[in-house]
């Protein structure tokens, strides 16, 4: 009886062990998401979306760490992964449209958009302009009129230097209003929440940012003047008018996603692809994104490579229009 029972149990135990090994194949022991900025802001939020999603869906055996590598709106992290951390299977890095813009403008040094492996997007964010609650600017046109009267009368804060996406969002508005963007009084911040802190400290009058960042700043008495989307966003920002409905047809979608090193291969790469596919197909995770003013958008594989190339090309053309990229 005992021998017969063992003969039945052993094959079952072996099968379960093999299944467990297969399920964990390629899974990193210390998963990490690098936010290429200081804490706060869009890169940090992008990493924490993955961190929370993997935890809630129980997709990782070990909790994911979020670490910070600020510098050049992603340049330091991009160069670190492309040059020195090329085959770290446990490391993913957050990226956004700001990363692709800086790549297009040559701000990541000798590396271009082919230097890493683009893993997946999870959603689309949208550009915003925001002021303090007590600001005299009540509408986008109030800002325009002040800029037309004196472009340097409005101190504007944003993530990144001139040419970066923070600057581009106000430069596009200035251009649409017939104001020379080169005359703007723009204060560059590294990212994270620095420009919002400057706004609250009355060091700047207006900041450029994104919808998800505005949500994160809701306790700081900040008011969004406009969102750069095709139509109004759902949820908490549904009362914020688009730039288009205020007379300025400007859209600034901002994809959010992750990349890995160029030499991550085999089971490790397959693990991330499979795990993100499970995460992004979860209705709970999609709702989690929506609740944070991020519109769910999953693009992977060859489609993501094509999207990255297209956006970099478009941003490069925009750079030429503003005289930031040589013809």
C-alpha positions, 0 to 999 in steps of 0.5 A, spaced: 500 500 500 505 504 501 509 503 495 503 504 491 501 510 494 509 513 493 509 511 486 502 515 485 505 521 489 512 522 486 510 523 479 505 528 481 510 532 486 515 532 480 510 535 475 509 540 480 516 542 481 517 542 474 511 547 473 514 551 478 521 551 475 518 553 468 513 558 471 519 562 475 524 561 469 528 568 467 525 571 474 530 576 477 532 575 484 532 582 485 527 586 480 529 593 480 525 599 476 530 605 475 526 612 475 531 616 471 529 622 476 529 625 483 523 622 487 516 625 485 514 626 477 512 622 471 518 617 471 517 615 479 510 614 478 511 610 472 516 605 476 511 605 481 505 603 477 509 597 475 511 596 482 504 596 485 501 592 479 506 586 480 505 586 487 497 586 486 497 581 481 502 577 485 506 576 478 513 577 482 516 572 487 520 578 490 518 585 491 520 590 486 525 596 488 524 603 485 531 606 485 533 613 482 538 615 477 537 623 476 541 627 470 539 629 464 532 627 464 534 620 463 540 621 460 544 618 465 540 612 466 540 611 459 547 611 458 548 607 464 544 601 461 547 602 454 554 602 456 555 599 463 549 595 465 547 592 458 545 585 461 542 586 467 536 581 467 533 584 473 533 591 471 527 595 467 528 603 466 522 608 466 521 612 459 516 617 457 515 621 451 520 626 454 526 621 453 524 620 446 524 627 445 531 628 448 534 622 444 531 626 438 535 632 440 542 628 441 541 630 449 543 622 450 550 623 447 553 618 443 547 613 444 540 613 439 534 610 440 537 603 438 541 602 444 536 599 448 531 594 448 524 597 448 520 593 452 512 595 453 508 601 454 503 601 459 499 608 458 499 615 455 499 621 459 498 628 457 501 635 457 498 640 462 499 647 464 498 649 471 498 655 476 497 656 484 490 656 486 491 664 488 494 665 481 491 671 477 491 667 471 484 664 470 484 661 463 490 660 457 488 666 454 490 670 460 497 667 460 497 668 452 495 676 453 501 677 459 506 673 454 504 678 448 505 684 453 511 682 455 514 675 454 519 675 460 513 677 465 511 670 466 516 666 470 515 659 467 518 652 470 518 645 467 522 639 467 529 639 463 532 645 459 530 649 453 528 644 448 526 639 453 519 637 453 517 642 459 520 647 455 516 645 448 509 645 451 510 652 453 514 654 446 508 651 442 503 655 446 507 661 445 508 660 437 501 659 436 500 665 439 505 669 435 510 670 441 517 668 440 519 662 444 526 664 445 523 670 449 520 666 454 523 666 461 524 659 462 527 656 469 529 649 468 529 643 473 531 636 473 524 633 474 521 630 479 517 635 483 522 640 483 518 645 479 512 644 483 515 646 489 518 652 485 511 654 484 508 653 491 514 657 493 512 663 488 519 662 484 515 661 478 508 663 476 506 657 471 509 650 470 508 645 465 507 638 467 503 632 465 496 630 468 498 624 472 503 629 476 497 634 477 493 629 480 499 627 485 500 635 487 492 635 488 494 637 496 498 643 494 493 648 492 495 647 484 490 649 479 491 646 472 489 651 466 489 646 460 490 639 458 494 638 451 489 632 449 484 631 444 478 631 448 477 632 456 480 627 460 475 622 465 476 622 472 479 628 477 481 632 471 474 632 467 473 639 469 480 642 466 479 644 459 483 642 453 488 647 450 484 646 443 477 648 446 480 654 449 483 656 442 489 653 441 490 646 437 496 643 441 496 636 443 502 633 447 501 625 448 506 622 453 507 615 452 509 611 459 513 605 459 519 601 460 526 599 457 531 594 458 539 593 457 541 591 450 544 584 452 538 582 456 536 575 452 533 569 452 529 567 458 530 573 462 527 577 456 521 572 455 520 573 462 519 580 462 515 580 456 510 575 459 509 578 465 508 585 462 503 582 458 499 579 464 499 585 467 497 590 462 491 585 460 488 585 467 482 589 468 484 591 475 491 594 473 487 598 467 483 601 472 489 603 477 492 607 471 485 610 469 484 612 477 491 616 476 489 620 470 494 615 465 490 612 459 491 605 458 495 603 452 499 597 451 504 597 445 510 592 445 514 588 440 515 590 433 510 595 434 513 599 439 520 599 436 516 602 430 512 607 435 519 609 438 522 611 431 516 615 429 516 619 435 523 620 435 523 622 428 517 627 429 520 630 435 527 631 431 522 635 426 520 639 431 527 640 434 528 643 427 522 648 427 525 651 433 532 651 431 534 646 436 537 641 431 541 642 425 538 641 418 
